[in-house]
Amino acid sequence: MVNLVVLDSYPYQKSEFERFKVFGNLIIYEDTSISDIAKRIDGADIVITNKVLLNEDVLKHNSSVKFVAVSATGYNVVDIQYLANNSSKLTYV
């Protein structure tokens, strides 16, 4: 089963992410502090972020992450080079 984590559902309604339950286990956080990022994505296959930074330092310790979706315009919160070098995918949601 796929593990999905939404790191910062705000400013959206939590219910807008509920549709992703069809893909697997879903955990939704309204917000995530810098100190909680690594712990919250541990074991996640898919991570959805709006403003929470997913840089190499965070991603290299969480090799289970294979897909990152950004729920905002732009992708400056994600280390796209690290994802590309590690066969992970990036998209908007």
Secondary structure as the mmCIF struct_conf table of DSSP 4:
data_model
#
loop_
_struct_conf.conf_type_id
_struct_conf.id
_struct_conf.beg_label_comp_id
_struct_conf.beg_label_asym_id
_struct_conf.beg_label_seq_id
_struct_conf.end_label_comp_id
_struct_conf.end_label_asym_id
_struct_conf.end_label_seq_id
STRN STRN1 VAL A 2 VAL A 6
BEND BEND1 LEU A 7 LEU A 7
TURN_TY1_P TURN_TY1_P1 TYR A 10 PRO A 11
BEND BEND2 TYR A 12 TYR A 12
HELX_RH_3T_P HELX_RH_3T_P1 LYS A 14 GLU A 16
TURN_TY1_P TURN_TY1_P2 PHE A 17 PHE A 17
HELX_RH_3T_P HELX_RH_3T_P2 GLU A 18 PHE A 23
STRN STRN2 GLY A 24 ILE A 28
BEND BEND3 GLU A 30 GLU A 30
HELX_RH_3T_P HELX_RH_3T_P3 ILE A 34 ASP A 36
HELX_RH_AL_P HELX_RH_AL_P1 ILE A 37 ILE A 41
TURN_TY1_P TURN_TY1_P3 ASP A 42 GLY A 43
BEND BEND4 ASP A 45 ASP A 45
STRN STRN3 ILE A 46 THR A 49
BEND BEND5 ASN A 50 LYS A 51
STRN STRN4 LEU A 54 LEU A 54
HELX_RH_AL_P HELX_RH_AL_P2 GLU A 56 LEU A 59
TURN_TY1_P TURN_TY1_P4 LYS A 60 HIS A 61
TURN_TY1_P TURN_TY1_P5 SER A 63 SER A 64
STRN STRN5 PHE A 67 VAL A 70
BEND BEND6 SER A 71 GLY A 74
TURN_TY1_P TURN_TY1_P6 ASN A 76 VAL A 77
STRN STRN6 VAL A 78 VAL A 78
HELX_RH_AL_P HELX_RH_AL_P3 ILE A 80 ASN A 85
TURN_TY1_P TURN_TY1_P7 ASN A 86 SER A 87
STRN STRN7 LYS A 89 TYR A 92
#
